[in-house]
Amino acid sequence: MDLNRIIQDLKAERDVLAAAIECLERLVAGRVKKRGRPPKWLSERGEGTQPSSADGPGRDSKDRT
């Protein structure tokens, strides 16, 4: 049993795990909802917008005076 080889393998595995953790942390940081207006490309797709609370369900724009 070569202890130096075991230590070398464990350090290599530690480096791989550290890189994986760093990638996951970057993904999590990118998912945080940001305040403000959504980007134009997102609003063009219709994903970044929510219906206005003034236009409730069942209310037509024709009913407005």
C-alpha positions as CSV (number, residue, x, y, z in Angstrom):
1,M,0.0,0.0,0.0
2,D,1.7,3.2,-1.2
3,L,0.6,6.1,1.0
4,N,2.0,8.7,-1.4
5,R,-0.1,7.3,-4.3
6,I,-3.2,7.3,-2.1
7,I,-2.6,10.9,-1.1
8,Q,-2.0,11.9,-4.7
9,D,-5.3,10.2,-5.8
10,L,-7.2,11.9,-3.0
11,K,-5.9,15.3,-3.9
12,A,-6.8,14.8,-7.5
13,E,-10.4,13.8,-6.4
14,R,-10.5,16.9,-4.2
15,D,-9.6,19.1,-7.1
16,V,-12.4,17.5,-9.2
17,L,-14.9,18.0,-6.5
18,A,-13.9,21.6,-5.9
19,A,-14.3,22.3,-9.6
20,A,-17.8,20.7,-9.6
21,I,-18.8,22.7,-6.5
22,E,-17.6,25.9,-8.1
23,C,-19.7,25.2,-11.3
24,L,-22.8,24.5,-9.2
25,E,-22.3,27.6,-7.2
26,R,-22.1,29.7,-10.4
27,L,-25.4,28.1,-11.7
28,V,-27.1,28.9,-8.4
29,A,-25.9,32.5,-8.5
30,G,-27.2,32.9,-12.1
31,R,-30.7,31.7,-11.0
32,V,-31.3,34.5,-8.5
33,K,-34.2,36.6,-9.5
34,K,-33.1,40.1,-10.2
35,R,-35.1,43.2,-9.7
36,G,-36.1,45.5,-12.5
37,R,-37.3,45.1,-16.0
38,P,-36.7,41.8,-17.8
39,P,-34.4,41.8,-20.8
40,K,-36.0,42.6,-24.1
41,W,-35.4,39.2,-25.6
42,L,-37.2,37.6,-22.6
43,S,-40.2,39.9,-22.8
44,E,-40.5,39.2,-26.5
45,R,-40.8,35.6,-25.8
46,G,-43.5,36.4,-23.2
47,E,-41.8,34.6,-20.4
48,G,-40.7,37.6,-18.3
49,T,-44.1,39.2,-18.1
50,Q,-47.0,38.7,-15.8
51,P,-50.5,39.8,-16.4
52,S,-51.5,43.1,-14.8
53,S,-53.6,43.0,-11.7
54,A,-55.9,45.7,-13.2
55,D,-57.1,43.3,-15.9
56,G,-58.8,40.7,-13.8
57,P,-60.2,37.5,-15.2
58,G,-63.3,37.9,-17.2
59,R,-62.8,41.6,-17.9
60,D,-62.8,42.7,-21.5
61,S,-61.0,45.7,-22.9
62,K,-64.3,46.7,-24.6
63,D,-65.9,47.2,-21.2
64,R,-63.6,50.1,-20.4
65,T,-64.9,53.7,-20.9
